[in-house]
Amino acid sequence: STVSSFDWFSNSTAFEEITEPVFPIPEERFRFHDHSEIPGLANSNT
């Protein structure tokens, strides 16, 4: 069976604006590519 989860908000729901991520993702986790490499990435099996 499938379990669904919903978050319900009302007019009394308060949100706090944050300017920095709570759990920052280190930039070294990303490998940025030149635009010319994108078609090759789309066709990769890895």
Secondary structure, DSSP 8 states (H G I E B T S, - for coil): ----------TT------SS-SS---GGG-----GGGHHHHHT---
